[in-house]
Structures are given as C-alpha cells and as structure tokens.
Amino acid sequence: MALVMTEKLGTHEFAAVRADFPLLARNVRDGRPLVYLDSAATAQKPEVVIDAEQDFYLHHNAAVHRGAHQLAEEATELFERARESVAALVGADPGEIVWTGNATGAINVLAHAIGHASLGRGGAAAQRFALAPGDEVVVTGAEHHSNLIPWQELCARTGATLRWIPVSDEGRILTNRLEDIVTDRCRVLAFTHASNVTGAVTPVAPFVARAHDVGALTVLDACQSVPNLPVDLHALGVDFAVFSGHKMLGPTGVGALYGRRELLEALPPANYGGLMVEVVTMESATYSMPPQRFEAGTQMVAQAVGMGAAAEYLRELGMDAVAEHERGITGRLLGGIAELDGVRVIGPTTSDQRLAVVSFVVDGVHAHDVGQLLDDAGVAVRVGHHCAQPLHRRFGIAATARASASVYTNEADVDTFLEALGRVRGFFGVSDRTAVAR
Ligand SMILES: Cc1ncc(COP(=O)(O)O)c(C=O)c1O
C-alpha cells in the first residue's frame, strides 16, 4: 500500500497536531517507535490538557463553590468554564452537564437516581422515572458492560425486566427490531452511539422516535462517539447521555452525564452528602438544583479543567475534520486487513457509519498472542473481550484484538501495524489447513 501521509487535519497541519502529543515521541520495546493503536481504551493527551491540569495545581488549586478567598473564586471560575467547554462540544447547555468520575460513573448515577425514584424518593415530579414490575428497560446486544450491568442491577432492584435488541452478523444493532422489542412497557432505552468492539455507529433517530412513541427515556452511551464524531445532543434529541474525559483526549477520573434540563430537575439525587444540599436538619435535607444535586462531595476539579481543555482542543480541530481523518484511517485499516489471509474483522468491513475501532481475530492464534507479537513490534493494541462479553459471545468468540485510532494516528502507524499483523500467522506456524484443524 502506497504511503500517502496525511498533511492536513481540517485547517491544521497534521504534523503539528501529532506533535501536540508528547508521549507519541517515545520508544517502547527494544527502542522501537511507539505505534499507539489503543485510543478506544484511553487516548493520549495533548500538551494543552497536561498544562491545564498542571496550571490548576500550580496556580489555582482550591475547593470550588465554597470559600471566600481568591483561589476558591479562581478555581470555581475554571471549573465552571470547563463545564461550558464540554457542553459546547456536545451541543448542550452547561447546566445539563453533570461531572462524574467517568462514563461508568455517569450511568450508575442515573441508574441509582432512577432507583431512588422507584422507591418513592424525589416527590411527585420524580414518579415519571419510577420503575416497577411489568416495566421494561431495553438495551442492545452491542453494549459495553458499563451500559448493561447498571441496568441489570436496576431491574433486579425494582422488579422491572431487561430486554435487548440483537446485533446483525455485521455487528450493527438491528433497528428493524425496535418496534417489536421497544413496546409501551419500555421505560428506558439505553444504547450505544458507537460500539467499542465493532466500531459501528448507531443511527440515533429511529431509537429516539421509537422511544417517543412509547414514552420511554433514551440514554445514549456516547463514550466512543464524542471523541471522534460531531455530536449534538440537543439535535439528536436524546434524554440522557454519558461520556468519559480520558477517551476524548482529557484526563482520567472525570466524565459527564448529560440530561435534558427538565429531566435533571425532576430526578432525585443518586449520592448524598456535602455540596448537593440546600437546607439540612438532623432529620432531613433539601437538595440543590442540577447539576450540583448530582455532584456530592469534593469534585475532581483539576480533571474537569483538563477535560474542558480537551473539549476546547477538539473544537479547535473541528469535529468534522476529526471525523474525516478518522474515516481515512478506518479505510486504511480495513483495506489492509482485507489483504491478509486468515484475519477476520468483527464488525462492518467498510468505513461507512463506522469508527476506526477495528476488532479482529487471527484464525488459529489467540488474541493475546496476537497482541504480544504486535507489542514486540512496538504496536499497542487491546486484546480480550473489551468489556463486552455478550457481544463476543454473539460472534462465538472469547476474545479479539482491537486496533483503534485517534486524531494523532497516521498512515505510518497503520502500515507498521499491518506489517506486524501480516507476520503473525507465519510466526505461530499457522496455515489455513492448521487453523481449521485447531
Ligand atoms: C462504549 C463504551 N461505553 C462505556 C465505556 C466505559 O467508559 P469508562 O471506563 O471511562 O467509564 C467504554 C470504555 O471503554 C466504552 O467504550
């Protein structure tokens, strides 16, 4: 494959974008240049994010929303400005963004709050969320465990039933099953915007339309989409969404729960304690307005500031340009893999409605061995079930190897990966005949 180097990412010089990520310059195994293709697990960080977090600790560190001193004022200002940046990236209002520890934390906040409503907490307004036996929560067969287990547990606590929409052989959620699975018993429809295994992007509109028809709430797992696609939550019309800072070039330890304002206002808290209350007596408490109502305890301020810097960085690159870059890398990954014997992609094999998250199996070689051989070549991929065991079971496999890209990935990364992947079967002495015999 000819080496056509990306020169531009939108209006930016690609080389300058890549140079923003200092870690990419390091060498790994035996001095080999790092080829980082594990961005779907966690992305590398641009210098502006590292600087924002460091600057906060060096110059502004204080607890936010309390304290009468200058540092507290500066910290609060930076914390709330970061909320505005994250909201602007995803087409939301700042008051609709709740800081959480990560996407998993965000789904748990929501599921716990709905659980509390189901116990009668939150007054009359919260009853619209209450679940009871006979109600249904619907997910899909493509979910990350984080968008499955909290709903399993919520159903176990409330007596509601969990149902799911299956996935096609190509790894796409079967939208044609929406009508028969999402019925008027459905109260919550939680689905991924983009699978962290198949890379398939879900068409959101039919899910939102069906949920509206039956009066269900929609919850979008936007963990993989927010870093790679233009996402406008108001335009998508979902009720709730979650995403993580660390996957969108920001720090670990911070994520977000988006909720439509009127829904957050009606939802009872998930966690209780300091900073989410108005009046507290020995017997009871009244709770703050959102988003503070859902942010009990001292917040992850430096991390939020870092996530805000990541949001600004992505906005500056332009999400359309990011998505176009992603499409180019996806095409090169898929095209290159298609030329290799005995390597099978689990997910769509064209770049249409798909991210550069490419999971694959090498016939006759365990995913962990594939990962180790790639690592020997300096190529970092993820191996295992990627926190999506049911989806792997759907394809009759226990594990895959996964290559995933980000704004800094270039063609040379992909080609080094493909070259190493092309050597795997030979290294393990697997031919088409032995692969079948195994
Ligand atoms: C689609 C999807 N949802 C949820 C998560 C959970 O994200 P976190 O571990 O940051 O909470 C991930 C992480 O891999 C993911 O890819």
The ligand as an ORCA input file, in Angstrom:
! r2SCAN-3c Opt
* xyz 0 1
  C     -18.779      2.288     24.534
  C     -18.231      2.445     25.921
  N     -19.063      2.696     26.936
  C     -18.636      2.853     28.193
  C     -17.298      2.754     28.499
  C     -16.868      2.963     29.907
  O     -16.011      4.048     29.981
  P     -15.223      4.343     31.327
  O     -14.419      3.107     31.617
  O     -14.370      5.508     31.010
  O     -16.222      4.591     32.373
  C     -16.389      2.472     27.494
  C     -14.971      2.281     27.795
  O     -14.292      1.517     27.136
  C     -16.864      2.329     26.160
  O     -16.036      2.095     25.152
*
